[in-house]
Amino acid sequence: MKFVLTEQEYADFRKAAERLGMAHGAYAAEAALAAARSAVEIHLRRSG
């Protein structure tokens, strides 16, 4: 996966990862999975 962030977005991303004691890559993976799961849940609620 590849994504592009502004300098401010990257700073926010780094701070969040550091607060949780996570490596940047691990934090990015967790965030992407959380967003995907949330999107699936929303879709299921709307279609169910």
N, C-alpha and C positions, 0 to 999 in steps of 0.2 A: 504494500500500500504506500502511496506517496501523497502528501498533501503539502500545501503552501500556507504559511502563516505570516501575518504582518509582524513587525518587531514587537508591537504591544501584545498581540495574541501569543507570540512565542514566550514573552516574558511571563504572561499569566500562566501559560502551560508549564513552564519551568518551575514557577512558584508552587503550583498545585502539586506537581510531582515531588518536589522537595518536601512539602508539608506532610505528604504521605510516606515519605522515605522510599520512594520508588524510582527506578531508573526511568529515563525519558521514554524509551521504547516500550517498557512494560506499562507505563501510565497511558501512553497513546493506545496500546492494544486494549487495555481495560476500558478506556473512554469510548473507543469505537464499538466494542462489544455492547456496552451499556446503551449507547445510542441505537444500535441495531435492534437490540431486544425491546427497547421502548417503542421503536417504530413498528415492530411486529405486533406488539401488544395493542397499540392504538389501532392498527389495521384490523386486527381480530375483533376488537370491540365494535368498530364501525360496521363490519360486514356480518357480525354475528347476531 
